Structures are given as C-alpha cells and as structure tokens.
Amino acid sequence: CLYFYSSPFYVIVKYLKISEQHDAQMDYYGTRLATCSSDRTVKIFDVRNGGQILVADLRGHEGPVWQVAWAHPMFGNILASCSYDRKVIIWKEENGAWDKMYEYTGHESSVCWGPYDFGLILACGSSDGAISLLTFTGDQQWDVKKISNAHTIGCNAVSWAPAVVPGSLIDQPSGQKPNYVKRFVSGGCDNLVKLWKEEDGQWKEDQKLEAHSDWVRDVGWAPSIGLPTSTIASCSQDGRVFIWTCDDPAGNTWTAKLLHKFNDVVWHVSWSITGNILAVSGGDNKVTLWKESMDGQWACISDVSKGQGAVSTITDTQQIEQ
Amino acid sequence: MSPAGHHPIYLALGTSAQQLDASFNTTAALEIFEMDFSDPSLDMQLKGSLPTSNRLHSIVWVNFGMGADGTGGRLVGGSENGTLTVYNPEDIMNSGAEAVVGQSDKHTGPVRALDFNPFQNNLLASGANDSEIYIWDLNNFSSPMTPGAKTQPAEDISVVSWNRQVQHILASANPSGKAVVWDLRKNEPIIKISDHSNRMHCSGMLWHPEVATQLVLMWDLRFATSPLKVLENHTRGILSISWSQADSELLLSSAKDNRILCWNPNTGEVIYELPTTNQWCFDVQWCPRNPALLSAASFDGRITVYSVMGGSLKAQQQSTADKISSSFDTMDPFGTGQVLPPLQVPQPAAQDTIVPPLKKPPKWVRRPVGASFAFGGKLITFENPKLPPAQSPQPIPRQVFVSQVTTETEFLQRSRELQAALQSGSFNNYCQAKIQNAKSDAEQDIWKFLLVCTYVLTLRLGDARTSGSVSPADFFSQTPKENSNFQIPVSCGKTPHLFLVQLLLILALFKYLTACHCVYFQDTDGLISQALLVGNFEGAVDLCLNDGRYAEAILLAISGGEELLKKTQQKYLSKQKNSISMLISSVVTQNWRDIVQSCELDNWKEALAALLTYAHPEDFARLCDTLGGRLEREGTEKRCLQACLCYICSGNVEKLVECWALHRDCSSPLGLEDLVEKVMMLRKSIERLRNSEVAVQSPILAEKLTCYAGILAAEGSLSTAMTYLPENSDQPGIMMLRDRLFHAQEEAAIGQQPPNSFNRVSVSTAKPAPAAQAPAPKAQIMADYIIQCTNSYLCPYTGFLPHQPFQPQPMSMGGPSAFPPPGPSMPAANLSGPPLPPSSSTPGGLPPMPSPGVPPTGFMPSTSVPSGLMPPSSQPGAPVPMYPGGLHNQGPAPPMASGPYTPLGSGYPQGGPGAPAVKPFPAPAVAPPPTGTCHVGHLFKRSVTFIPFAHVYPNISRYPCDGIPSGGPSASRSRPGPPWSSPGAQCAGWCVTRGPSEFSTVTLTANMSVTCICISCFAQLLQQLPAERVEQKEIPAEHMVLKSTFDSLVQRCQLAAGDPQTKRKLDDAAKRLGYLYDKLREQSLSHNILNGLHEISRCVASQNYQRGLEVHTQVVSSSNFSEISAFMPILKVVMTIANKLGV
C-alpha cells in the first residue's frame, strides 16, 4: 500500500470518481467507504489493498442523500443514510446483501450513531428543527423519541458524546453495566450549539452554547482520550470554527475558543480517531488540519488543497467512472 | 430586509410612493418588523416606526456602521422629492428620536434606485431622474461623486446595481431599456447596452451573484430578450426581480400577471411558482441572511415572507400543493392598523405527505465539501470544484480522496528505528546511537544501563551462535591486548560507570589469569600446578596463601570444596585487617539489605554497583527495587531517573514505567516514544533472556503501550501498532483496538482472526447476547504463556552454563540433564543444541577426572541455582540453607539428586489458582562431578559454581536459620500473583544471569582492592565480543532484500501462527536467521548459496513456498553443509510453516 510520510502532511493514496458527493465515511475499520450523492444512491466501496471495488449500490432514497453513518461493527454491518426526501434509511448487510432494515420519515439533514455502549441508537437532525432518536429495541423494533423544535428553522448536525461515565473516568468496576449518561450535541440554523442529555428516559436540553452569528453547519464531539475534558468543535456559515471545552465533570461550564475565522462557509468538522486533530472543510474547498499545541493553542498543521500538488505524486490511482 | 450580518432578522418597510392603498392614507412612515421564528404565531412584531415627511421610492439597509454584535447598520431611503435620508435603525426601534443621521437633497427628482456596494459598505449608489447617479460615501455624506458624465439623453434611472464580484463596477439602467456599466476607477461608462428591437421599460437589472461578467436585465416586457438568456413565462410585465445571493440558480421575479416565479436562470426553467393573491407584487427580495426566506410586497399593502424550504414550522400548514410554504404574513405596514389575515390557501388534505419544496435542493443545503477521519489516520475528503455557473445540468463529477494523515513525523521516525532494532535484534547499536544522541546526562545514563542489559542479551544470543566453536581455554591463550574488543563497551561511556567498573575488574582478572597461565611451570606456580594436576587442592591453596596469592587461593578453594573454601577465607580474613575488610566481610556475608536500606541516597551509585557485583541473584532484583523505591520516594526528578536506573538493573519493567510515567510527561507522542523505547529495550532484553514473551501485566504499562499503539494506528502504522499491543489482555479497550487493527490492515488475512473483542450483537434477534468476555480459548492461551514463562526461569540457568555453548557435549556434571528440556517451551533448541543426556563425559575434550575424596559440591553446576527457587522442603534432611539459593551448596547433598523437583509454579503461584500447574521435572541423579582437573579451561568451568559465603560464615548471616522450617525463606519470598510482577520473583529476570552476581566469588588480592571474578560471563563476554563487532557491519545492500524478506516472512508467520509450538519455532527462527545475516555481513557465503538464497527470497516474496522449498533443497544438496547448516534448516522450517499457514 502507498504510504508516504514526507511532507506535505498528507497525500492522496487513492481516489474515486463518482457523481456529486455529499458525504463519504469509512467504516469502523477503515476498509470500506460509503458515499452518498445527489444521484440518490448510497455506494459502498471496498478500499482495502489500494483497490476500489464497488460492493453495494443502495437505492431507496428519492432525493439527494445528505449523510451516511456506519454503526459499530458489533451490531453487524449497518449503515444509516438521510436524504432530502426526508427519509432516514437504515441499511443492513445480511450474508453479503444489503437491505433496508428500517425507514423513518421526517428527517433529513444529519444522522449520527451513538457510542456502541448505548446500544444501537441513532440521532437524526432535521431541517424542520426537530431531532429524533431511534433506538433499536430488538425484534425489528425501533423506539423513536422526538425532540420537537430543537433548533428553530432547522437542525443541521448532530454528534454524540463519547460514552463516559460522569465523575469516574478511570476503569469501571467490572461486572456492572456502567451508568452512562447519554449526551449529544446539535447545531442549527438558530446559530446555536445545543447539548442534550437523557434524564429518566427523556431528552432534555442541557446547555445552549452561543457564539456563532450564523447557521451552525456542523458540530463534532471529540472522542475521549482519557482526559476529563470534553471537547466539541462547531463550525458555521459565518466562517468561524469554535472549540468548546468543559473541564467540569458535571458538564456545565463550557468555554469557547475561536479556532479560526475562515473567509467562507465552514461546512464540516471531523475529529481524528484519537481526538487530537481536527479536519475542517470549508466552502473554499480547502481542508485544513488543526492540532492543539502543548500550550493549548490551536495551530493549522496543514493547508493543502487537494488536487493541487498532492495528487500528482501518485501514479497508480484508479478511477471508478460513474 | 436587514443585511446578512444582521441578526435577528428585521424587515424595514417604507411607505411607498406612487401607490395609494385602499385607505388613501397619505401619511408616510418607516417601520421595522422583527421576524422571530421561534414565535409560533405568524405575526411579525413591530419593532419601531418613524414617520417620514415624504414617501419613499426606495429603501436599502446597509451594513455600514453595524456593530460587532450584528445590530445597527443604516437604513437609507430615497424619497419622491429627491431627498436621500440616512436613518439609524436602532434609533427607530428604540425611540424614534434622532433617527435621521443624514439627509441630502442633491437629487432633483425621485430617487428610485439605491444599491450599496457589497465590498465597501460605506459606498452607496443612488439613481434619480435626469440620468443622475451619485455615489455616496456614508462617512462623508455631504459630497457625493458621480460615476461619470451623465448619459444622454437624460432619462430616469430606474435601477443601479453594483457588481457582486468586482467592486468598482456599477451598472445603471433606465426605463427605456438602456443599461450602462460604469467603471468607477475610470469614471466613465465602459459598456452601453440597449435592446434596440424593443423599446421596453426596463424595471430590473441584476448582476450575477458569482460571475462578474454576467448582467441580467429584466425588461418590462413579457418576452424581452437579453443576450444570454431569455426567461419567458410571465404573461404580463415584470415588476421586480431578485437573484438569490446564496444560490445563483434561484432567481425570483414578480410580474403584473400576479405571479411570483422562481427561475433557474442558467437553464431558463421555472422551478416553481409562489402562491399569491390577486395583487401585483411590486417587490420581491431574498433575505440576505436566511437564504430560504424571501419577502414579497404587494399592492394590497401586504408583505409576505415565504420560505422555499419545507419544514414543520407553523407556516408549514400553509404549505400548498405547489410545494411552496408561506412562512409568514404580516401586519399591514401602512398604518391602517388593520391586521390582514394570513394567506388563505387551501390546506392539502394529507398533511403528512410532505414533499420537498424544491425539487432540487438549493445550494445552501448541499454540502459541497467534506472531510472525515477514519481509522488508521485516513482522511476522507471530497470537494466541489469551483465551477463557473453550472452550464451543464448533469451532476458535477466529484472525487473522493482517501489520504493518509501523518502528523508525528519525528515520532514515526523514531518508532521505525525502534521497530527496526527490535526486529533485527541489533539492540546494542540502537542503544549506542541513543547514548550518542542523548539530550541529557540522565537520559544518557539510562541508555547506558540499557546497553548493559542488551549487552548481556547479546551474550545470550552469542551462546547459540558460537556454540561449539571455541573453548574457553582457547580464549585464555590470548592476551588482553590482543583482544581489543573490550573497546566496544568502553567507548560507550564518557564517565566511569559501573559496567565499566565491572569491565575493568574483569580486565584485571584477565591479566591476572593470563599471567598465571604464562608462568605455569615456574617456581611456586609450578608447584601449584603440580598440586592441581594431582588434585591436591588443599596443598595448592596453602601454597598460594603462603605466597600471598589470595586470589588463586580462593579460586582454588572454590574448586576444592566448601570446607577448603571456608578455611581459606578464614585464613585470609585473619591476615587482612585493613579498611576494606568491612566491605569484604559484607561481600562475604552477602548482607546487602542493610546497605540498600540505609545507605545515603547520594551513594546510590556505589550501592548499586555493589549490588551488581555481589548481590545474590535471588536477592538482587529485590534489592535493586528497594534501592529504586527509596530513590523514587525522594520524589525529585533526578532521583526518579536514578530509580529508573535501578529498575533497569533489576529488569523491573513495570516499576520503570510507573516511575517514568510519574515524572515525565508521557501524554505527547514523543514523550510516549521516549518511554516506549526504553521499555521495549528492557522488555526485549528480558524476553530474550527468558526466551519467552514477557506478558504485560502492569496496568500502567498496558495503558501506555495501548496509547502508543493508538498513536501509531492514527498515523497509519497499523501493523507496527499491532506489535505493541499487550498480548492476551482482556481489557475491552485493548481487545477492541486489536480487533480494529486486525480488520483494518490492508493486507487481509495476515493472521488468524483475533477473538472478537466485543460481542457481536445480533440486531436481527430480539435479545442481544449476554456479555461473556474472556472465552475459553483465551484462557488456554494464557495458560500456555504461563507455562512458558515459568519454564523460562530455568532457561537462564541451563542456557548460561558456560560450557554448554562451547561444548555441546554431554557433560560430566549432569547439569543440564538435571533439567531436561521441559517440553516445547524449553529453549534448549536454540541455546544449547540438542538436549544433553545425563551421562558423564568430557567437557572440553578432557578426560573425565574423577575426584575421589573431594566433595562434589564445588562442582554443582549452575543449573542447580534454580533449585533455590524451590521450596527447600524438597530436600528433607538437608541442612537448612541460609538462602534458598544456597541449597546447592550443602555439602554432599545426595537428596538433591533424588525425588522429583517440585515444580517452580508451586513456589510462585502464577496466573492464579486456575493456571495449570507446570509439569514436575523428574530429576535424574546428579552424577558425581569430577574434580581435580587442573586444566585451565576446566578451572574456569568449575568456577561457575556459585558459593554463597553465608555458609562459610553463618554467624553473620542475617537470616536466622535455626528452627525455621525448611520452606521458610523461600515461602516468605513467595508472593501471590504473577511471577513477573512481584519483586521477589524479579530475580528470575535477566539479572540473575549477570555473570558477576551469579558466579561471583571473591578473590582478594593485595593489589586489587576489589576484584570480581566473573569467569563464566567473562568467558562468554570474550567469546561474544568478536561476533559483536562483526555485527556492527552492515549487511551488503544487495543482500538486504534477503533480510527484509525473511524477517517479514517470519513476522507474518508469527502473526498468523496459532499454536504455541509454531510460535516458538518461529521465535527460534527469528534468532537463527541471525546466523545467516552474520554470514551476509561477513560476506563469507559462496555465490552459489547467495544465488540460491535470492531465488528463495523471490519465491517467498511471491508466496510460492513450494518453489522456495525446491530451491532450498537444491541449495542444500549442492553446498558445503557446514557453511549453511546454521541457517538453512530453519529457513526450511519457516517456509514450511508459511506454506501451511498460507501467509
């Protein structure tokens, strides 16, 4: 496989050419790539060994597909997708064949699977401002909880908090199921970032974080790296990316730090698996990588536009034509 | 509407000129409404109102003067009488007083056109009658500029519009259909556009939001033409247009046919139509801020705000069949006070069937770009190439990129170096490089210590590599000067260090011995020699003592048996009464605990040196740990580093990690790398020594290694990460990472699938499987490792017999045979060749020399050391030893020869009660060792015997011996828990095999203050050094491929191998291939063989093992077997395994 460690910080090892793209997500192991696009399909590629084999072409949506999300493999191969047709479809692979497992209507903008510790639970944000939580209860049954008007005008993104038990970040006494508090963060057209917490089976607004002056386009809760700090990144139409941190175990005091003010809409933020690097992608088609230095300052560690320079270093890339 | 930066969204309305509403109200006012979408009611709140003297023709809300909080700005109104008034909207909303900021009546006629510059928000363009165009600077409102000379003939200006991309371009249009584009830098018109075919009234003109060169003119004609595109659908004249700034594919138009249409101006297609009443709509505008909203002002005095998005706002109920939702109605803005009812639109019957409002989602909801991280440091990115306005209706092809993100370049570099060192086994080079590059003295010290560890390690390796080639006797025929290899370790330290001290001691001894050798038959020496030749030890000792040769005396006394030794020591001590006698007696009595516990910490070095030199192997590790613990408790960083040195000496990986982690930052990748480098060196040293894996038991170490593996994984080094993950851990986090790494590796099926790290939950069944961690097979694996580790305690002893490597002959002492290789885990195969039968035969080719009358204890082989680990109760009737390890020094100890040895495992409970017991080893009778040979080589051999001096001086022993059950001392040191985590058991680590401590006897000479005799180690050291030097050479570049291919093959097999036996074979193979690499370094292989090897390597690379084996057979059959015997067999084994595993 092709790994280059020289600068620039990343190089393209392979690429696919497919139709207009709205999301692309690797599965848990980084061996399969799910993409969704305006052609209403969700495609799954096997990208192991430098190849790009189309293994599934999921059709069922009636509009552009906005987002895909892989569930943890302990539940099998499960993928959720949401589309402009206001449907969320949960797909499952059985014996190599992908099929619809569940379909939920009314949500379109964002899907995110909860940590596996919580079971199979999916949060869906909708442009009508509602957030729904779908929990698999077994036997093909899904329990739906809906938070109406979570964000005025629309909810653009949801992201789960890592499964951490408040107060004790060290090992749990084994044997007992840890008493996780389920939390997630959402961002919407009301310029707000909101934190939600489940209490007694009910979802309640926990925090309201205000800093953005325009639509919040994406939110990302950083994976836990064993530190007691919770970290959230949010990006907005106003070009700003904020890093929210909370050292307080109760999760009540959040402080915002401006990562950067871009000149264009910032569409997406994504944390690395280890939670130390943040990838920010904006309307200027640039992906920048950010890392926190020892003194707590965020610095851009890479500023490479794809397609400029890096691509040419690879000779054996393949293309899949639509 | 308020500007984009403004929030909340306000709508400013001015009483329009020209039109009269039904009430014929002639008052004029400026009103501001707030659109609060969280308010479920559809009414807009009136936030402020200001009566104006004149009705307004145009109104614009500019960013100028807007506060950072997004409020404020300026409202500019152009009135019917030519007055241009600037208002402060905040003041309008607050009180109404002082709201007028500036006013100018430069214009002579009604100001119909206003537009502010999108780049410089202080610039405002206004157009009025008589071709009047003024550019206003809101900072200096009194003196407007003109874009150039007035166009002729003078006409009304109906529209002015700034270019959206180029800030100094302005366009104006007049009702006659002429448009002028001005360049303000040149102050002149640059383009004049007119539509000669139609003399039509131009009512609208807009620049393309994204393309600087496109201008759209709306002609007040149903079928107006424009050069680029004609939008035809309205049946009557168009009143207003608005181009969405958020999506250039959305253009609104309102016309006299009462319709409001939304176009895709690129295709000319009407995307949808808004529902309207039967009124002309004279103004449509997109909300600059919320791109989904648009306002429409109609002549019935109603402003309607629509949303092009669906949604479940209350307004959704207004959703109509034509997919338009009207979000809001508004109050009558003209002050009639009459609240108009919301739009009455027939409600669709099926409210649930919500259809997307736009067939094609508008641009602002289409995510154009994205980047998301995936496991292994992969970054998935896609983008939307910035294209000129999509001329093509088909979807734009986009690419998805999978990138490898590596941010920790230094970390990776160092990690690769470490990995290379670990794989190639060239620890010495690695440590030496580290010493040279050490940034601090403390760092350097640690690496020096580690070097010593690895050095001992390579000695161990040397055992196998040089087996049978040279006898110790051969070695001593050289002089030290000839043997310049001593320089290697010497060069490692700038300051005298204890290993250097040791080395110097060894050197001194060497001199002494060679001197002895040289004067073999002269005078006293001759006499001594003669005495020795006839086996008269006592006589020889006497001769030596009288001659002042205390060292020889002691040496010989050792060989001569306990009684003789005791006597000799007594004689010596009675003669010596000087300052060092205390130290000597401490040395002799082996009482180091007091020193360790009470010495000044500043003297830790000396204490450690003394320990290294003298401490009993059983106690050494514990004593080191005690010393380390004291240093660590001191708390300062310096002390902790010193403590680390102690832990390195004791081989206590866990304590090293804990101590290091406590005082050095390990959270950063490089900090972690610092730690892992050291830990791995130490761990590998111990592993090599025990010839088995050292399981990671300490949670801190496990955590650090997991963290390290996590970083490696994040940087894309998946397979390397795998190697660092603690084996056999049932911690969920580690198991998950292992599983993830396994599946993520691109080369699939490089090994068998690890046990599932998590319970797969069947989502198609009702009940998830209950949690059941640690399946049975895992327990089995654990057990295997325990056995291995347990046995490994024996290895150092058996493997360390000095004669064993040199003389793979059966030995008279029956040493190795006392512990026949216990099954497959016994590393005899790679250390001492074939298992040795217990028969007595000649070591070193010398005839056996039975020594009647001499107690055999002096010849107890070092294999008996492990017996110290056993409960002494296995020897009923034997005198109670001072130390468990002293067992073998009991005078004639026949019971030792009989009865099965209690398994080691029972002495140290390992792996908990569930762990399978280690097989008891039947102990064959110890053959009476021959004594009395005077051959120098034999002499050395004998001196491997360890004789605790406690027996010589029992009175100063710290351990009360009387009355203690024989199991006492041993039991007291037995601690529950795994052997390698208990300090007491640490003695089974490599330190045991350190020559000085294990085999030390005390030689006291007049001119050497302290001399440590370390004969076996010495011999091995000497033995090893040439090889060590050779190893420093590089493998020729053209042969490196052999090494990389074979190493990776072994590695692949190791990952894939399931059963412990295969694993062990492979571990062995990894070491034995070292011979091959040595030969490659020496360039001593013939062409034929090299060609064959390369051919095999190619076969291996292509995974054609069958062919590889054929080539192998050819090479073997056509070559000098002795040349290849060291490595070819193992190569075959590896290929066979590889073939079987299908890697």
Interface residues (C-beta under 8 A of the other chain):
Chain A: C1 L2 Y3 F4 Y5 S7 F9 Y10 V11 I12 V13 K14 Y15 L16 K17 I18 S19 E20 Q21 H22 D23 A24 Q25 M26 D27 Y28 Y29 G30 T31 L33 T35 S37 S38 D39 V47 R48 N49 G50 G63 P64 W66 H72 P73 M74 F75 G76 I78 Y84 D85 R86 K92 E94 M101 G106 S109 Y116 G119 L120 S126 S127 D128 G129 A130 F136 G138 D139 Q140 S148 N149 T152 I153 G154 C189 D190 N191 S213 D214 G226 W267 H268 S270 W271 S272 I273 T274 N276 I277 A279 V280 S281 G282 G283 N285 V287 L289 K291 M294 I301 S302 K306 G307 A310 V311 Q322
Chain B: G5 H7 F37 S38 G70 R289 N290 A292 M309 G310 G311 S312 L313 Q316 I354 P356 P361 V365 R366 R367 P368 V369 G370 A371 S372 F373 A374 F375 G376 G377 K378 L379 I380 T381 F382 E383 N384 P385 K386 P395 I396 P397 R398 Q399 V400 F401 V402 S403 Q404 V405 T406 T407 T409 L412 S668 C707 G710 I711 A713 A714 G716 R740 H743 A744 E746 E747 A748 F758 N759 R760 V761 S762 V763 S764 T765 A766 K767 P768
